[in-house]
Amino acid sequence: MGTGATFIAKGKDCIMMNRFWAKFLVALVARGLFATVAQADLAEFNAINAAARAARERGDNAALLTNMRKLAAITPGHPSLQIALARGLAFDGHGAGAVAQLNRIADLGLSFRVSDDAAFQSLNDDSGFIAAAQRLAANGKG
């Protein structure tokens, strides 16, 4: 038994295996497990996204916002979803939540002209909103 041998014990039997093949099998199993998890996440994402679209089409802001929160949690770095969540919060009258979300977007280094967005017009006089809008604008100047 030279170096590089790995033993896999099963009951009374012991199988000798080259370390390369042992690592290969572990990687293969891990890849299969990851693919299963990724598929489940994709299926969940697609179902929530479909529910969000349906809520938007029927004008159900509460259901839209609930689904946007779920989508934003699944993909925290996805700019469009994060911005959509901020818009949804603002439209639903959650000004503080919208400002907090805009600050998270600014923390990601993203930039957009939030002051021109109709969703945020009700927040134009809010000092937190003004600061977040300035941060988002400054991100685009770098």
C-alpha positions as CSV (number, residue, x, y, z in Angstrom):
1,M,0.0,0.0,0.0
2,G,1.8,3.1,-1.2
3,T,1.1,6.7,-0.5
4,G,-2.0,8.1,-2.2
5,A,-4.2,5.2,-1.2
6,T,-7.6,5.8,0.5
7,F,-9.6,3.1,2.2
8,I,-13.4,3.0,2.1
9,A,-14.7,0.7,4.8
10,K,-18.0,-1.0,4.3
11,G,-18.8,-3.7,6.9
12,K,-16.0,-6.2,6.9
13,D,-14.8,-5.3,3.4
14,C,-12.3,-2.6,2.8
15,I,-11.8,-1.2,-0.7
16,M,-8.5,0.5,-1.6
17,M,-8.9,3.5,-3.8
18,N,-6.5,6.0,-5.3
19,R,-6.9,9.5,-3.7
20,F,-7.5,11.0,-7.1
21,W,-10.5,8.8,-7.7
22,A,-11.7,9.4,-4.1
23,K,-11.6,13.2,-4.6
24,F,-13.2,12.8,-8.1
25,L,-16.1,10.9,-6.6
26,V,-16.6,13.4,-3.8
27,A,-16.6,16.2,-6.4
28,L,-19.1,14.3,-8.5
29,V,-21.5,13.7,-5.7
30,A,-21.2,17.4,-4.5
31,R,-21.8,18.6,-8.1
32,G,-25.0,16.5,-8.2
33,L,-26.2,17.8,-4.9
34,F,-25.4,21.4,-5.9
35,A,-27.3,21.0,-9.2
36,T,-30.3,19.7,-7.3
37,V,-30.2,22.7,-4.9
38,A,-29.7,25.2,-7.7
39,Q,-32.7,23.7,-9.6
40,A,-34.9,23.9,-6.5
41,D,-33.9,27.5,-6.0
42,L,-34.6,28.3,-9.7
43,A,-38.0,26.7,-9.5
44,E,-38.8,28.6,-6.3
45,F,-37.6,31.9,-7.8
46,N,-39.7,31.3,-11.0
47,A,-42.8,30.5,-8.9
48,I,-42.4,33.6,-6.8
49,N,-41.6,35.8,-9.8
50,A,-44.8,34.5,-11.5
51,A,-46.8,35.3,-8.4
52,A,-45.3,38.8,-8.3
53,R,-46.2,39.4,-12.0
54,A,-49.7,38.2,-11.4
55,A,-50.1,40.5,-8.4
56,R,-48.8,43.5,-10.4
57,E,-51.2,42.7,-13.3
58,R,-54.2,42.6,-11.0
59,G,-53.1,45.7,-9.0
60,D,-52.6,43.8,-5.7
61,N,-49.8,45.9,-4.2
62,A,-49.7,44.0,-0.9
63,A,-49.1,40.6,-2.7
64,L,-46.7,42.2,-5.1
65,L,-44.7,43.7,-2.2
66,T,-44.7,40.3,-0.3
67,N,-43.3,38.5,-3.4
68,M,-40.8,41.2,-4.2
69,R,-39.4,40.9,-0.6
70,K,-39.0,37.1,-1.2
71,L,-37.3,37.7,-4.5
72,A,-35.0,40.3,-3.1
73,A,-34.0,37.9,-0.2
74,I,-33.2,35.1,-2.7
75,T,-31.1,37.4,-4.9
76,P,-29.7,40.1,-2.7
77,G,-27.3,41.4,-5.3
78,H,-29.8,41.6,-8.2
79,P,-30.2,45.3,-9.0
80,S,-33.6,45.3,-10.7
81,L,-35.2,43.3,-7.9
82,Q,-33.7,45.5,-5.2
83,I,-34.9,48.6,-7.0
84,A,-38.4,47.1,-7.6
85,L,-38.6,46.3,-3.9
86,A,-37.7,50.0,-3.0
87,R,-40.4,51.2,-5.5
88,G,-43.0,48.8,-4.1
89,L,-42.3,49.9,-0.5
90,A,-42.6,53.6,-1.6
91,F,-45.9,53.0,-3.5
92,D,-47.3,51.1,-0.5
93,G,-46.6,54.0,1.8
94,H,-43.6,52.5,3.6
95,G,-41.3,55.5,3.2
96,A,-38.8,54.5,5.9
97,G,-38.6,51.0,4.4
98,A,-38.1,52.4,0.9
99,V,-35.3,54.7,2.1
100,A,-33.6,51.8,3.9
101,Q,-33.8,49.8,0.7
102,L,-32.4,52.6,-1.3
103,N,-29.5,52.8,1.1
104,R,-28.9,49.0,0.7
105,I,-28.8,49.6,-3.1
106,A,-26.3,52.4,-2.6
107,D,-24.2,50.1,-0.4
108,L,-24.1,47.7,-3.4
109,G,-22.4,50.6,-5.4
110,L,-25.4,51.0,-7.8
111,S,-26.5,54.2,-9.2
112,F,-29.8,55.5,-10.7
113,R,-31.7,58.8,-10.7
114,V,-34.1,58.0,-7.9
115,S,-35.3,61.6,-7.7
116,D,-36.8,61.3,-11.2
117,D,-38.6,58.0,-10.4
118,A,-42.4,58.5,-9.9
119,A,-42.5,55.9,-7.2
120,F,-40.5,58.1,-4.9
121,Q,-42.2,61.4,-5.5
122,S,-44.0,61.3,-2.1
123,L,-40.5,61.1,-0.4
124,N,-39.0,64.2,-2.1
125,D,-39.0,66.2,1.1
126,D,-37.8,63.4,3.3
127,S,-34.2,64.0,4.6
128,G,-33.4,60.3,4.6
129,F,-34.6,60.0,1.0
130,I,-32.6,63.1,-0.1
131,A,-29.4,61.6,1.5
132,A,-30.0,58.2,-0.2
133,A,-30.7,59.9,-3.5
134,Q,-27.4,61.8,-3.2
135,R,-25.5,58.5,-2.3
136,L,-27.0,56.8,-5.4
137,A,-26.1,59.8,-7.6
138,A,-22.5,59.9,-6.2
139,N,-22.1,56.2,-7.0
140,G,-22.6,57.0,-10.7
141,K,-19.8,59.6,-10.7
142,G,-17.0,57.2,-9.8
